[in-house]
Amino acid sequence: MPSFSPGEIDEIDRLWRSLPVSHMWTGWAAAGEHPETVWIFRTLTHWRRFPLTRTETGYALSDDRGNLFQEAATLEELLSAVETVPQQAAASQD
């Protein structure tokens, strides 16, 4: 699996910082200089995290269970997919 370059990490950070504070994409995290996975954090009903990985032709975003959700050629296109992942059902309040 290809790893993220420092430039791609900078682009992820730029995309995230360009969003309004109230946006559902609440943050991201990566470990190391050339990470193979970047975690995207989202909140909508419940906190969720999604693994973002590189592919030979672009990027892939999986759901919080690790199932491939979407692939795209650019980070901007793929990271907008964070909004389209269905929200979890609200927990019952007994």
C-alpha positions as CSV (number, residue, x, y, z in Angstrom):
1,M,0.0,0.0,0.0
2,P,1.5,3.4,-0.9
3,S,2.1,5.9,1.9
4,F,1.1,9.5,2.1
5,S,3.7,12.1,1.3
6,P,4.3,15.2,3.5
7,G,2.6,17.3,0.8
8,E,-0.5,15.1,0.9
9,I,-0.6,15.4,4.7
10,D,-0.4,19.2,4.3
11,E,-3.3,19.1,1.8
12,I,-5.4,17.1,4.2
13,D,-4.7,19.6,6.9
14,R,-5.5,22.5,4.5
15,L,-8.8,21.0,3.5
16,W,-9.8,20.4,7.1
17,R,-8.8,23.9,8.2
18,S,-10.8,25.4,5.4
19,L,-14.1,24.0,6.8
20,P,-16.3,25.9,9.3
21,V,-15.9,25.0,13.0
22,S,-19.4,23.5,13.0
23,H,-18.6,21.1,10.2
24,M,-19.1,17.4,10.9
25,W,-15.5,16.6,9.9
26,T,-14.0,17.3,13.3
27,G,-10.4,16.3,12.8
28,W,-7.8,13.9,11.5
29,A,-4.7,12.1,12.7
30,A,-1.7,10.3,11.2
31,A,1.4,8.8,12.7
32,G,4.9,9.0,11.2
33,E,6.5,10.9,8.4
34,H,5.0,8.8,5.7
35,P,1.8,7.2,7.1
36,E,-0.1,4.4,5.3
37,T,-3.3,5.4,6.9
38,V,-4.8,8.8,7.9
39,W,-7.8,8.7,10.3
40,I,-10.6,11.0,9.5
41,F,-12.9,11.9,12.5
42,R,-16.5,12.8,12.0
43,T,-19.3,13.6,14.4
44,L,-23.0,13.3,13.4
45,T,-25.1,11.7,16.1
46,H,-22.0,9.7,17.3
47,W,-18.3,10.2,17.0
48,R,-16.9,8.1,14.2
49,R,-13.5,7.6,12.5
50,F,-12.7,6.5,9.0
51,P,-9.4,5.2,7.6
52,L,-8.1,7.1,4.5
53,T,-5.5,5.2,2.5
54,R,-3.6,5.7,-0.7
55,T,-4.1,3.5,-3.8
56,E,-2.1,3.1,-6.9
57,T,-4.5,5.6,-8.7
58,G,-5.6,7.9,-5.9
59,Y,-7.2,7.5,-2.5
60,A,-9.7,5.2,-0.7
61,L,-12.0,6.0,2.2
62,S,-13.4,3.1,4.3
63,D,-16.3,3.2,6.8
64,D,-15.7,2.9,10.5
65,R,-16.0,-0.9,10.1
66,G,-13.2,-1.0,7.5
67,N,-15.4,-1.6,4.5
68,L,-14.4,0.3,1.4
69,F,-16.8,3.2,1.0
70,Q,-15.4,5.3,-1.8
71,E,-12.4,5.8,-4.1
72,A,-11.3,9.0,-5.9
73,A,-8.4,10.4,-7.8
74,T,-8.0,13.5,-5.6
75,L,-8.1,14.2,-1.8
76,E,-10.6,17.0,-2.2
77,E,-13.1,14.8,-4.0
78,L,-12.6,11.9,-1.6
79,L,-12.7,13.9,1.7
80,S,-16.1,15.4,0.7
81,A,-17.3,11.8,1.0
82,V,-17.0,12.1,4.8
83,E,-20.3,14.0,4.7
84,T,-22.2,11.3,2.8
85,V,-21.4,8.3,5.1
86,P,-24.8,7.6,6.7
87,Q,-25.1,8.6,10.4
88,Q,-25.6,6.0,13.0
89,A,-29.0,5.5,14.6
90,A,-29.4,7.5,17.8
91,A,-28.9,5.5,21.0
92,S,-32.1,4.9,22.9
93,Q,-32.6,7.1,26.0
94,D,-34.2,4.7,28.6
